[in-house]
Amino acid sequence: MAEVFKFGGASVKDAEGIRNLAQIIRLNTGKQLLVVISAMGKTTNALEDLTYAYVNQQENMHEIFERIKEYHEAIMLHLFGSANHPVFDDIANSFVEIDWILEEEPHDDYDYIYDQIVSLGELVSTKIVSAYLGSIGIENIWLDARSFIHTDNTYREGQVNWNKTTSAIQSQVPGIIEERVAITQGFIGGTSENFTATLGREGSDYTAAIFASCLGAEAVTIWKDVPGVLNADPKLFSDTVKYEELSYRDALEMTYYGATVIHPKTIKPLQNSKIPLFVKPFLAPEEQGTKITESNIIITEPAIIIKKDQILLTISSKDLAFITEEHLCEIYGIFAKAHVKTNTMQLSAISFSAGFDWDERKFHKLKALLERNYTFRYNEGLTLITVRHYKSEMLRKLSEGKTVLLEQLSRHTAQMVVKTV
């Protein structure tokens, strides 16, 4: 049976990481492997900066682009020793596509431009990895994910057409991976007009789940720079604990509230097909990592999820009327129209409060839609703390030295929107 591996940007941030990826694939020789790979290192962030600079016609846009090209060229030189390998021309031709965009005046929708530029990170990453694997004798084939994952035109949040996607994957991929390893991109899909649509930030995990679900894969393994799924971010907490096993339900809850180790959309396709998900350390592939399955395992160690750069928006009707079901229906519709996803919300008699990630363009659109019928006030630069299976003493410690602007407690989950004093 097929297995799907996914390697994130940290796994392929340099030549050493790519060699390590190759070793992991060697250790799994004999399996029918489809390997999903993200953009290298922080390339997606750099391409986002390039997109912003291009749309706003900033003077530094060509400088940003040159740094991106130089970063990839340096990795290729470390891998191949010289610039004589054919992949150098292949990558140069890929970057030309961005050159063509930058030569034109920006006139299309921002989200469309974003997807056409930012998607290049995955394309060049996978071409480099595929070429390197071939150079060391690992037979593989490079697949364009846009030919298999079909989406609508919701740029930056492409909605998968599951019928077309399933048909494309099932009719072609099984025969390919019987013969060799398949290398493809995360994060991207193709529209019916042959444009590129991305699946949402950090969407490569979701790509792996889509392929696995359509293939009826035996398992999905996400290779990370952590030992597995931890109960908190090790960059923020020194005493983290690894979960040996999680249920789909707990994993869904944790990703919904912002745990970044797995993309939120990843779990559901795997749960539907009863495919186990493993999260393993790419620097120690022999370790067990964390297994996520349809289990009834009960978490005893609270999960702490920190989301920074939050906005807390409080909305009231202009005549200070009670917030009714009709108001809520309209407000939710406005949030959906602005493509703003709430991370927490709270209702009082005359106001509705919602916390969400800061995104300048989306926030300005949201304000413009709200101000027609509502008044509002907001705080920015906040932090959302979510604790699953919380304990009161833990909440007290987490809020020490901070001003709590919103707090909610349910049976299993506590949330606090806080401002650092």
N, C-alpha and C positions, 0 to 999 in steps of 0.2 A: 504493500500500500504506500501511497504518497505521504511524504512529510513536508511541512513548510517551515523553513527557517526565516527569521527576520533579524537583520542587523541594523541597528540605529547609527546615527551620525557619529557617535563617540567610538563605535567599533571600527570605523573606517576613516578616522580623522587624520591618519598619517600612514606611511608605508608599512610601519611595524604592525599597525592594526590590520591592514589588508593581508599581510603575511599570516597573522594570527587567524583571520577568517579562513584563509586557505587551509590552514592546519586543521581547523574544526571540520571543514568539508572532507578533508582526507580521512579524518577519524570516523566519518559516516559514509565511507565508500560502500557501495552496494545498495544504499537506500535510493528510492525514487525521490529526488530532492527538487523542490522549487524554492529558490532563495530570493527573498525580498530585501532590497537594500535601500537605505535612505541616502540623502545628500551627505557629503563628507563634512564632518565637524560642524562648524557654525555657518556653513554655506547658505542655508535657508535664511538665516538672519541677515547675512550680507546681501543676498538677492532681494530681500524685503527692503533693505536700505536703498538698493539700486532702484527698485520700483518707485519708492517714494521720491528719490532724487530726480528720476526721469519725469514723473508726472508733474512735479513742481519745477522742472527745468533748472535744477541746481547745478552750479558750476562743477561740483565734485563728482558728478555721476560717472564720468569716464575714468576717474581715478579709482572709484569703488570697483568698477568693472575690471580694471587692470589688476587690482589686488586679488580678485576672485580667480582670474586666469592664471596669475603667477602662483597662487596657492596650489592649484591643480597640477600645473606644470612641474612644480617642485616635487610633488608626490610621485608623479610619473617618472621623473629622473631618478628618484631613489629606487623605484621598482624595476625600471628597465635599463638603467645605466647610461643610456644615451637617448637622443631624440630621434633615432633612426627607426624606432618601432612604428608601425602603421597607425597605432592608436593616437599618436600625437596629431596626425592630420585629421583623424576622425573627431577628436575633441575640438580642434581648431575650427572645423566646419560646424560643429554644434554651437560654438560660441558666436559664430557669424550670424546665427539666427537672432541673437540679442542685438548685435551690431545693427542689423536691419531695423529692428524696433526703435533703437535709440536715434537713428537718423531721421525718423519721422516725428512730426509734432504729435504730442499725446492728444488723442481725441476720443478714444473709446472709453467705455465704462471702466472705472478703476479696478474693480474685482476681476474683470476680463483681462486687463493688462497684467495684473498681479499674477494670475495663473499662467499666462504665456511666458513670463519671465522667471518666476520662482520655480516652476516645474523643471527648469533646465538642470537644477542641482542633482536631482535623481537620475536624469538621463546621462549626464557625464560621469557621475559616480559609478553607475552600473556598467558603463562601457569600459571604464578603467579597470574595474574589478574583473570583468569578464575577460579582458585582454590579458591581465596578469595570470589568471587561472590557466588560460590556454598556454601561456608561455612556460608554465611549470608542469605541464602535462595533465592538467585536470580538464578533461573534455567537457565543454559546456556550450550552451547556446544563449545568446542575448535575446530576450523577448521584450517587445514594447508593450507595457501594461495597458496603454491606451487602446490597443487592438482587442483587449479582453474585458476590461472593466468599462462598461458603457454607462454614461451618466446623462443627466439632463443638463440644462444650461445655467444651473445655479452655481456660478463661479465662486470659488473659495469654500463652498459647501456642497459640492456635487452630490446629487442624490442618485444612488445606483439603480439602474434598470436591471432588476434581478433576472428577468426572463432572458434578455439578450446576453447578459453577462454569463449566466449559467450555461447557456447554449454555446457561447464562444469558448469558454474554458473546457467544458466537458468534451467538445468535439475535437479539440486540438491538443490540449496540454498532456493528457495521459500518455499518448503515443510519444510525445517529445521526451518526457522524463523517464521513460523506460530505457532510453538510449543514453542520456547524458543529463548532467545537472542543468537546470534552467535558472538563469539570472534575470530578474526583473525589478522594476521600480516600485517603491511604495508611494502613497500619497497622491497618485495621479490617475486620471481616467480620461476617456475620450467622449466627446459629444457626437451627436448624429451629423454635425457639420464638420467633423474632424478637427475641432478645436480641443485644446487641453483644458480640463477642469480638475482642480484639486479637491481632495476629499475632506479638507479641514486640517488645521495645523496639527502636526504630529500624527498624521493619518496613516503612516506606514504600517502600524499594527493592524489597523482596519483592513488594509490591503491584504495582509497575510491571512486574516480571518475570512475574507471574501474568497480568495483562492482555495483555502482549506475547505470551506463549506461546500463550494461547487465541486471540488474533487472528492469529497467524502474522505478527507485525509485522516491518517491515523493519529496525528498530533501536530500541534504548532509549537515551535520553540522561539521565544523572543530572547535574543542575546543582549545583555545589558552590562553596564559598568558597575552593577551592584550584585550582591550575592543571590538576590531573589526579590520578592516583594517584601519590603520592610514596613514596619508599623509607622514610620515617619521618615522624613527626608534626612539622610545622614549628613547633608551639608548644614542642616539647622540643628540637629540633635545628635549628641555624642553617644547616647545609650540606646540606639535602635535595636529592634528585635526582628529577626526574619521569620515570616510565616512559612512553615513547612508545607502547609496545604490550605487552600481557601475554597469555599464554595463559589459557584458562579454568582450567586446572589450577593455575597459579601464583596466579591470583586466588582460587580456592577455598581454597588453602592459607593465603593471607594473611588472608582473612576468618575462616577457622576459628580461627586463632591470635589473632584479636582486632583486626585492622586495621579501624578504624571508618569508613573512607571508603565501604565498601559493606557492606550487611547480609549475613551469612553464607548465608542461604537464597536470595539473589538469583541466583547464578550458574547453579545446576543447571537450572532451567526454561529459561533462555536457551541453555545448552549443548545441552539435549535438542532444541531447535528450531533450533539453529544461528543464533541471533539475535545480532548484535554488540551489545556494550554500550560506550557512550562515557561517559567521565567528563570533564565540561568546566567551566570557570570561568564562573559566571553573570555576572560583571562584565566578562568579555572573551569574548563568545560566538563571536567570529570565530576564536579560537584552537582548535587541534586537540584539546587535552586528551589523554586516554589511550584507546586502543582495546583492547578485550578480545574476543578471538575464539578460534576453534579453530586455534591456530597452534603451531608448534614453536619459537618464539622462546626463546632462552636468556637468562635474566637474568644480567647481570654485576655489577650493583650490589646488594649485600646489602640485604634488607628488614628493618628494625628495628621491632618491634612492642612497645609498652609497655602493660601492663595494671596499673593501680594498684588499691588496696583489695582485695587478695587474701587469702584464708585458705589456710594449709597445714595439712592435717589428716593425722595419722599414726595408723593403726588397727592394733591387734593383737588376737589372740584372748585371752580372759581367762586361759587356761591356758598362754599363750606357745607354743602349738603352731605348726608351720609354716603359713604362709598357702598353702593349697592351692587347686586349681581350684574346689572346692566353696565355700570361703570367698569367693573372688573373685566367684563367681556371686551369692552372697547379698549381698555388699557392693555390687555394681553394681545389684542390684535395689533396695537401700535408697536409693542415690543417685537412681535413676529415680523411686521413689515420692515422694521429697522434692523432685523437680523441680530437682535440683542438677546442673549440667553441669560436668564437669571440664575444666580448661584444660591440666593436665599431671598426670602420675601416675608413680609409681615403685614397684617391688616389691623387697622384700628377703626374707630367709628367714622372718622372723617379723613383718613389718609391711608395710602398704600405705599409701603416701602419695599424697595428691591435693591439687592446688591448684585453687581455684575463686573466682568472684566473691563478694564479701560481699553477703549478703541476709539480714537479721536473721530474718525469719519462716521462710525456707527452712532456715537454719542451725539454728535451734532444733528444727525438725521432724526434720532429719537426725540431730542429737545424740540426740533421744528414741528414734529408731528404732535407732540404733547401740548405745546403752548396754545393750540387752537381752542382747547376746551378745559385745560387744567393749569393750575399753578404748581410749581415744584421748587424744591431746594435740594441741594446735594453737597456731599463731601467727597473729596477725591484723595488719592494716596493712602487708602485704607488697606487693612489686612483682614481676610476672612479666615477664621480658625474653625475647622470642623473636626469633631472627635466622635468616631464611631465606638460604641460600647464604652462610653465615658464614665469617669468617676469624678465626684464633686471636687475632691482635693486637687485633681489634675487640672480641672477648669480654673480653679483659683490661681494655681501657679502659672498657667498659660496667660492669664489676664493681668498678672502683676505688672505694675508700672505702665499700664495702658488704660485708655478711656474706652469703655464698652459703649458703642452707639446702638447696637442691636444685639439681642440675645434670644435664642430659641432653644427649647429643650423638648425632645420627644422621647419615646421609650428607649430608643437605642442611639439617638444622634443628638449632639449638642452643636450649636453654631453660634459664633460670636463675630460680629464685625467690630474691629477695634482700631483705634488711632493711637499711635505711639506718642506719649506725652513728651 
